[in-house]
Amino acid sequence: MLTKIATMHRMVVTVALFVCGVFGFFGAPAQSQEAPSAYSKFTAGATAQRGLFTIWNKDGKIYL
């Protein structure tokens, strides 16, 4: 009985790793180099307060 459980566990782990590998390889397509990223658009007019976490001030609001 223990060998059945070990075999089943090994099979489940193998399938899970395969699925993760497939999604990692065929994930979201790369963005074109022409368009600026959303992060650079957001931080364009913001003031950064550097520290352990950067705090962004923009339009009277505070963002982490």
N, C-alpha and C positions, 0 to 999 in steps of 0.2 A: 504494500500500500504506500509505503514511503517513497518508493521509486516512481510510482505513478504521479504523486504530488510533485516530486522534484522534476520529473519530465515535463509536466504541465507548466510548472513555474518557469522552467527554462524556455519553453515554447512561447509563453506569454511575454517574457522579457525580450526574446528575439524579435517577435512581431512588433512590439512597442518600439524597439530601437530602429527597426526597419522603417516604420511609419514616420518616426521623427526624422530619420535621415532623408526620406523622400520629401517631406515638407520643407526641410532645410535646404535641399538642393533645388527644388522647383518652387521656391517661395515667391514672394512678391517680386515683380520685375524691377530692375534698376531704374531710377529716375534719370531723365535726360540731364546733361550737364548744363544746358542753357537756362533752365528754370532755377531760381534761387530756392533754397530750402525754406520750409515754414519757420524753422527756428531763427534763421537769419532775418526773415521778414519781421518776425515778432520783436526781435531785439534791436531792430534798426533805429527806432526812436526812443529806446529805453535807456535808463541810467543804471549801471551795474554797481552793486555794493558787494565787493568780493569778501569772502570768508569761507567757513566750512561749507556752507551752501551759499550760492550766489543769489542775492535778493535783487529783483528787477523792479524799478519804479518807472511806471509809464502811465500817463494820463491821469495822475492823481491816485493810482491804484498800485498795490504792492503784490508782486508775484514771486513765488519761490521756484 
